[in-house]
Structures are given as structure tokens and as C-alpha cells.
């Protein structure tokens, strides 16, 4: 899993592009999701999300995914669960002080964010502490529902 996680940050640009397209599709399917019921969809969608994101990013299913803001590196893989940057213990070689065999999640995040247009700027956004009530839930459905509820943007 760790090797795939590193692969994902190296290919952050393509994965971010794919995710933007996928999110757009989910937003367009909001009417269908509402007809079926978001609560009814939660279990099967969360299972698929856990499998896909678990494989690619070693996702911890926090329910508040910030992969697109962290260079496709899941901050919940940090042994200290830091969501806003590295601790003071990053070793000179970029490895974690808690798990010396693992590269710091935030070193990976910075490198991945450099591959995504606007990624370094997105990484500077403050991430709130994880709401533990959302653990195990689908962030895909939550984001799609929130995006679909936004007022339509005026065409330029």
C-alpha cells in the first residue's frame, strides 16, 4: 500500500484531473441521488470509496477528504493526524520522526501539490480538525451534495 501511496503523489496531476471530472459527474447526478436517497446510497458508495481511495491513497475514511488540497497525500496517514502541515520532527531526509521508515506525509503533500495547477496555493488553506462523527462516511457524496446545493454560477 505504501508504494501505491507514493505513486499517487507522483501522479497527482492526473489523479486531480480525474477527480475533478468525477466530482462534476457526481454533481450532475444529484437529481438521481436525491431520488434514490443520499442516506440509502451512503453504505454502497462508502464501500466503493473505501476500496478505491484505500488502495490509491491509504485512505482512512475520515469523511472530510482534502486530497485535492494536499497533493493527493492523505494527511490522516500522519501518525499525529496533522491536517495543516508537518510537525517539527521531520528528519533531514524527509522521513517521519514517529515512523522513520515512512516519508513525512507533508513532504509528500508538498511534492504532489507542485504537480497540480494551483496545488501549492490550495495547500495553504486552513483545514479544520477532523469531525470524528463523519469517520467512515462518504466524502464523495457529501461533496456532491454540497456542490449541487450551491447557486448556479453566472457564465462569464
C-alpha atoms as an extended CHARMM CRD file, in Angstrom:
* protein
*
       156  EXT
         1         1  UNK       CA              0.0000000000        0.0000000000        0.0000000000  PROA      1               0.0000000000
         2         2  UNK       CA              2.7930000000        2.4000000000        0.8710000000  PROA      2               0.0000000000
         3         3  UNK       CA              4.3190000000        2.0760000000       -2.6150000000  PROA      3               0.0000000000
         4         4  UNK       CA              0.9560000000        2.8610000000       -4.2360000000  PROA      4               0.0000000000
         5         5  UNK       CA              0.5200000000        5.8540000000       -1.9190000000  PROA      5               0.0000000000
         6         6  UNK       CA              3.8890000000        7.2300000000       -3.0860000000  PROA      6               0.0000000000
         7         7  UNK       CA              2.9060000000        6.5170000000       -6.7090000000  PROA      7               0.0000000000
         8         8  UNK       CA             -0.2730000000        8.5570000000       -6.1890000000  PROA      8               0.0000000000
         9         9  UNK       CA              1.6070000000       11.6760000000       -5.1150000000  PROA      9               0.0000000000
        10        10  UNK       CA              3.9970000000       11.2820000000       -8.0460000000  PROA      10              0.0000000000
        11        11  UNK       CA              0.9490000000       11.1800000000      -10.3590000000  PROA      11              0.0000000000
        12        12  UNK       CA             -1.0280000000       13.8550000000       -8.5130000000  PROA      12              0.0000000000
        13        13  UNK       CA             -1.7130000000       15.9470000000      -11.6220000000  PROA      13              0.0000000000
        14        14  UNK       CA             -3.5260000000       13.1700000000      -13.4750000000  PROA      14              0.0000000000
        15        15  UNK       CA             -5.3660000000       11.9720000000      -10.3750000000  PROA      15              0.0000000000
        16        16  UNK       CA             -6.5030000000       15.5240000000       -9.5490000000  PROA      16              0.0000000000
        17        17  UNK       CA             -7.7880000000       15.9660000000      -13.1140000000  PROA      17              0.0000000000
        18        18  UNK       CA             -9.6610000000       12.6630000000      -12.9130000000  PROA      18              0.0000000000
        19        19  UNK       CA            -11.1590000000       13.6020000000       -9.5420000000  PROA      19              0.0000000000
        20        20  UNK       CA            -12.4030000000       16.9790000000      -10.8520000000  PROA      20              0.0000000000
        21        21  UNK       CA            -14.1650000000       15.1760000000      -13.7020000000  PROA      21              0.0000000000
        22        22  UNK       CA            -15.5740000000       12.5580000000      -11.3380000000  PROA      22              0.0000000000
        23        23  UNK       CA            -16.8280000000       15.2270000000       -8.9130000000  PROA      23              0.0000000000
        24        24  UNK       CA            -18.5080000000       17.0340000000      -11.7950000000  PROA      24              0.0000000000
        25        25  UNK       CA            -20.2720000000       13.8030000000      -12.7770000000  PROA      25              0.0000000000
        26        26  UNK       CA            -21.4590000000       13.2400000000       -9.2000000000  PROA      26              0.0000000000
        27        27  UNK       CA            -22.8450000000       16.7800000000       -9.0470000000  PROA      27              0.0000000000
        28        28  UNK       CA            -24.7070000000       16.2430000000      -12.3360000000  PROA      28              0.0000000000
        29        29  UNK       CA            -26.1820000000       13.0430000000      -10.8770000000  PROA      29              0.0000000000
        30        30  UNK       CA            -27.5480000000       14.9020000000       -7.8390000000  PROA      30              0.0000000000
        31        31  UNK       CA            -31.1550000000       14.5410000000       -9.0450000000  PROA      31              0.0000000000
        32        32  UNK       CA            -30.7750000000       10.7800000000       -9.3280000000  PROA      32              0.0000000000
        33        33  UNK       CA            -29.0730000000       10.6140000000       -5.9190000000  PROA      33              0.0000000000
        34        34  UNK       CA            -31.8850000000       12.6450000000       -4.3540000000  PROA      34              0.0000000000
        35        35  UNK       CA            -34.4990000000       10.3790000000       -5.9460000000  PROA      35              0.0000000000
        36        36  UNK       CA            -32.7750000000        7.2610000000       -4.5820000000  PROA      36              0.0000000000
        37        37  UNK       CA            -31.8770000000        8.9920000000       -1.3380000000  PROA      37              0.0000000000
        38        38  UNK       CA            -28.4290000000       10.0200000000       -0.1480000000  PROA      38              0.0000000000
        39        39  UNK       CA            -28.8650000000        8.0160000000        3.0630000000  PROA      39              0.0000000000
        40        40  UNK       CA            -29.6600000000        4.8940000000        1.0690000000  PROA      40              0.0000000000
        41        41  UNK       CA            -26.5920000000        5.4460000000       -1.1390000000  PROA      41              0.0000000000
        42        42  UNK       CA            -24.2180000000        6.0640000000        1.7660000000  PROA      42              0.0000000000
        43        43  UNK       CA            -23.2920000000        2.4370000000        2.5270000000  PROA      43              0.0000000000
        44        44  UNK       CA            -22.5810000000        1.1880000000       -1.0200000000  PROA      44              0.0000000000
        45        45  UNK       CA            -20.8360000000        4.4070000000       -2.1170000000  PROA      45              0.0000000000
        46        46  UNK       CA            -18.7230000000        4.4920000000        1.0510000000  PROA      46              0.0000000000
        47        47  UNK       CA            -17.6890000000        0.8730000000        0.4150000000  PROA      47              0.0000000000
        48        48  UNK       CA            -16.5490000000        1.6930000000       -3.1360000000  PROA      48              0.0000000000
        49        49  UNK       CA            -14.8400000000        4.8800000000       -1.9320000000  PROA      49              0.0000000000
        50        50  UNK       CA            -13.0320000000        2.9390000000        0.8240000000  PROA      50              0.0000000000
        51        51  UNK       CA            -11.7700000000        0.3840000000       -1.7050000000  PROA      51              0.0000000000
        52        52  UNK       CA            -10.6200000000        2.8960000000       -4.3430000000  PROA      52              0.0000000000
        53        53  UNK       CA             -9.1530000000        5.5210000000       -2.0380000000  PROA      53              0.0000000000
        54        54  UNK       CA             -7.8150000000        2.8960000000        0.3470000000  PROA      54              0.0000000000
        55        55  UNK       CA             -5.8110000000        1.3460000000       -2.4760000000  PROA      55              0.0000000000
        56        56  UNK       CA             -4.5840000000        4.5920000000       -4.0630000000  PROA      56              0.0000000000
        57        57  UNK       CA             -4.0530000000        6.8160000000       -1.0160000000  PROA      57              0.0000000000
        58        58  UNK       CA             -4.1990000000        4.5100000000        2.0180000000  PROA      58              0.0000000000
        59        59  UNK       CA             -7.3570000000        6.4790000000        2.8550000000  PROA      59              0.0000000000
        60        60  UNK       CA             -8.5050000000        6.4510000000        6.4750000000  PROA      60              0.0000000000
        61        61  UNK       CA            -12.1370000000        7.3660000000        5.5230000000  PROA      61              0.0000000000
        62        62  UNK       CA            -12.2890000000       10.4730000000        7.7030000000  PROA      62              0.0000000000
        63        63  UNK       CA            -15.3260000000       11.6730000000        5.7230000000  PROA      63              0.0000000000
        64        64  UNK       CA            -13.6800000000       15.0530000000        5.0610000000  PROA      64              0.0000000000
        65        65  UNK       CA            -11.2890000000       14.3310000000        2.2300000000  PROA      65              0.0000000000
        66        66  UNK       CA             -8.7130000000       17.0060000000        1.4500000000  PROA      66              0.0000000000
        67        67  UNK       CA             -6.6270000000       15.0380000000       -1.0650000000  PROA      67              0.0000000000
        68        68  UNK       CA             -7.0540000000       17.6820000000       -3.7580000000  PROA      68              0.0000000000
        69        69  UNK       CA             -5.6410000000       20.2710000000       -1.3260000000  PROA      69              0.0000000000
        70        70  UNK       CA             -2.7280000000       18.1300000000       -0.1760000000  PROA      70              0.0000000000
        71        71  UNK       CA             -1.1430000000       16.9210000000       -3.4020000000  PROA      71              0.0000000000
        72        72  UNK       CA             -3.0330000000       13.6070000000       -3.2460000000  PROA      72              0.0000000000
        73        73  UNK       CA             -1.3300000000       12.7290000000        0.0430000000  PROA      73              0.0000000000
        74        74  UNK       CA             -3.8020000000       11.8710000000        2.8100000000  PROA      74              0.0000000000
        75        75  UNK       CA             -2.9070000000       13.8470000000        5.9480000000  PROA      75              0.0000000000
        76        76  UNK       CA             -4.7210000000       11.2560000000        8.0640000000  PROA      76              0.0000000000
        77        77  UNK       CA             -1.7560000000        8.9410000000        7.3610000000  PROA      77              0.0000000000
        78        78  UNK       CA              0.3680000000       11.2060000000        9.5490000000  PROA      78              0.0000000000
        79        79  UNK       CA              0.9160000000        9.3330000000       12.8280000000  PROA      79              0.0000000000
        80        80  UNK       CA             -0.0150000000       12.5660000000       14.6040000000  PROA      80              0.0000000000
        81        81  UNK       CA             -3.0630000000       13.1810000000       12.3290000000  PROA      81              0.0000000000
        82        82  UNK       CA             -1.8120000000       16.6820000000       11.4830000000  PROA      82              0.0000000000
        83        83  UNK       CA             -4.0500000000       18.2920000000        8.8560000000  PROA      83              0.0000000000
        84        84  UNK       CA             -2.1940000000       21.5910000000        8.3880000000  PROA      84              0.0000000000
        85        85  UNK       CA              1.4220000000       20.8190000000        7.7480000000  PROA      85              0.0000000000
        86        86  UNK       CA              4.2990000000       18.9370000000        9.2340000000  PROA      86              0.0000000000
        87        87  UNK       CA              5.3100000000       18.8150000000       12.8620000000  PROA      87              0.0000000000
        88        88  UNK       CA              8.7440000000       19.9360000000       13.9450000000  PROA      88              0.0000000000
        89        89  UNK       CA             10.0620000000       16.3990000000       13.8170000000  PROA      89              0.0000000000
        90        90  UNK       CA             10.5580000000       15.8550000000       10.0970000000  PROA      90              0.0000000000
        91        91  UNK       CA             14.0110000000       14.3450000000        9.6670000000  PROA      91              0.0000000000
        92        92  UNK       CA             16.5870000000       15.8970000000        7.3620000000  PROA      92              0.0000000000
        93        93  UNK       CA             15.9650000000       13.1370000000        4.8110000000  PROA      93              0.0000000000
        94        94  UNK       CA             12.2070000000       13.9350000000        4.7650000000  PROA      94              0.0000000000
        95        95  UNK       CA             11.1760000000       10.9550000000        6.8750000000  PROA      95              0.0000000000
        96        96  UNK       CA              8.7970000000       10.9080000000        9.8270000000  PROA      96              0.0000000000
        97        97  UNK       CA             10.0980000000       11.0890000000       13.3930000000  PROA      97              0.0000000000
        98        98  UNK       CA              7.4310000000        8.6430000000       14.6150000000  PROA      98              0.0000000000
        99        99  UNK       CA              7.7790000000        6.1460000000       11.7480000000  PROA      99              0.0000000000
       100       100  UNK       CA             11.3590000000        6.5900000000       10.4650000000  PROA      100             0.0000000000
       101       101  UNK       CA             10.8020000000        4.1430000000        7.5580000000  PROA      101             0.0000000000
       102       102  UNK       CA              7.9970000000        6.3840000000        6.1800000000  PROA      102             0.0000000000
       103       103  UNK       CA              8.4360000000        9.6660000000        4.3490000000  PROA      103             0.0000000000
       104       104  UNK       CA              6.6120000000       12.5250000000        6.0300000000  PROA      104             0.0000000000
       105       105  UNK       CA              3.0780000000       12.7930000000        4.6840000000  PROA      105             0.0000000000
       106       106  UNK       CA              3.5650000000       16.5540000000        4.3820000000  PROA      106             0.0000000000
       107       107  UNK       CA              6.8050000000       16.2560000000        2.4050000000  PROA      107             0.0000000000
       108       108  UNK       CA              4.8660000000       14.0400000000        0.0110000000  PROA      108             0.0000000000
       109       109  UNK       CA              1.9430000000       16.5000000000        0.0390000000  PROA      109             0.0000000000
       110       110  UNK       CA              4.1690000000       19.4120000000       -0.9250000000  PROA      110             0.0000000000
       111       111  UNK       CA              5.7970000000       17.4760000000       -3.7430000000  PROA      111             0.0000000000
       112       112  UNK       CA              2.3970000000       16.2910000000       -5.0080000000  PROA      112             0.0000000000
       113       113  UNK       CA              0.8860000000       19.7820000000       -4.7750000000  PROA      113             0.0000000000
       114       114  UNK       CA              3.6520000000       21.1500000000       -7.0000000000  PROA      114             0.0000000000
       115       115  UNK       CA              2.3730000000       18.8380000000       -9.7570000000  PROA      115             0.0000000000
       116       116  UNK       CA             -1.2160000000       20.1360000000       -9.5780000000  PROA      116             0.0000000000
       117       117  UNK       CA             -2.1100000000       23.5310000000      -11.0670000000  PROA      117             0.0000000000
       118       118  UNK       CA             -2.9160000000       25.7440000000       -8.0740000000  PROA      118             0.0000000000
       119       119  UNK       CA             -1.9200000000       22.9500000000       -5.7040000000  PROA      119             0.0000000000
       120       120  UNK       CA              0.6060000000       24.8950000000       -3.6290000000  PROA      120             0.0000000000
       121       121  UNK       CA             -1.9450000000       27.6780000000       -3.0810000000  PROA      121             0.0000000000
       122       122  UNK       CA             -4.6460000000       25.1330000000       -2.1870000000  PROA      122             0.0000000000
       123       123  UNK       CA             -2.3000000000       23.5880000000        0.3560000000  PROA      123             0.0000000000
       124       124  UNK       CA             -2.1930000000       26.8880000000        2.2420000000  PROA      124             0.0000000000
       125       125  UNK       CA             -5.9050000000       26.7580000000        3.0840000000  PROA      125             0.0000000000
       126       126  UNK       CA             -6.6000000000       26.0650000000        6.7450000000  PROA      126             0.0000000000
       127       127  UNK       CA             -8.0240000000       22.5970000000        7.3110000000  PROA      127             0.0000000000
       128       128  UNK       CA            -10.2150000000       22.2790000000       10.3700000000  PROA      128             0.0000000000
       129       129  UNK       CA             -9.8000000000       19.3940000000       12.7650000000  PROA      129             0.0000000000
       130       130  UNK       CA            -11.4360000000       16.2080000000       11.5580000000  PROA      130             0.0000000000
       131       131  UNK       CA            -15.0230000000       15.8110000000       12.7180000000  PROA      131             0.0000000000
       132       132  UNK       CA            -14.9550000000       12.3050000000       14.1510000000  PROA      132             0.0000000000
       133       133  UNK       CA            -18.7160000000       11.9400000000       13.6150000000  PROA      133             0.0000000000
       134       134  UNK       CA            -18.0590000000       11.7250000000        9.8570000000  PROA      134             0.0000000000
       135       135  UNK       CA            -15.4920000000        8.9250000000       10.1200000000  PROA      135             0.0000000000
       136       136  UNK       CA            -16.3890000000        6.0880000000        7.7630000000  PROA      136             0.0000000000
       137       137  UNK       CA            -18.8200000000        8.1810000000        5.7190000000  PROA      137             0.0000000000
       138       138  UNK       CA            -18.5020000000        9.0170000000        2.0320000000  PROA      138             0.0000000000
       139       139  UNK       CA            -16.8400000000       12.3370000000        1.3360000000  PROA      139             0.0000000000
       140       140  UNK       CA            -17.7750000000       11.8490000000       -2.3340000000  PROA      140             0.0000000000
       141       141  UNK       CA            -21.4800000000       12.0500000000       -1.5290000000  PROA      141             0.0000000000
       142       142  UNK       CA            -21.0080000000       14.9180000000        0.9180000000  PROA      142             0.0000000000
       143       143  UNK       CA            -19.0610000000       16.9970000000       -1.6060000000  PROA      143             0.0000000000
       144       144  UNK       CA            -21.5110000000       16.2220000000       -4.4320000000  PROA      144             0.0000000000
       145       145  UNK       CA            -24.4860000000       17.2210000000       -2.2750000000  PROA      145             0.0000000000
       146       146  UNK       CA            -22.7780000000       20.4490000000       -1.1490000000  PROA      146             0.0000000000
       147       147  UNK       CA            -21.6920000000       21.3850000000       -4.6920000000  PROA      147             0.0000000000
       148       148  UNK       CA            -25.1370000000       20.6640000000       -6.1270000000  PROA      148             0.0000000000
       149       149  UNK       CA            -26.7090000000       22.9040000000       -3.4740000000  PROA      149             0.0000000000
       150       150  UNK       CA            -24.5670000000       25.9060000000       -4.4730000000  PROA      150             0.0000000000
       151       151  UNK       CA            -26.2910000000       28.5210000000       -6.6330000000  PROA      151             0.0000000000
       152       152  UNK       CA            -25.5150000000       28.2090000000      -10.3330000000  PROA      152             0.0000000000
       153       153  UNK       CA            -22.5210000000       30.2760000000      -11.3470000000  PROA      153             0.0000000000
       154       154  UNK       CA            -23.1080000000       33.0090000000      -13.8870000000  PROA      154             0.0000000000
       155       155  UNK       CA            -21.4460000000       32.3880000000      -17.2340000000  PROA      155             0.0000000000
       156       156  UNK       CA            -18.5620000000       34.8170000000      -17.9790000000  PROA      156             0.0000000000
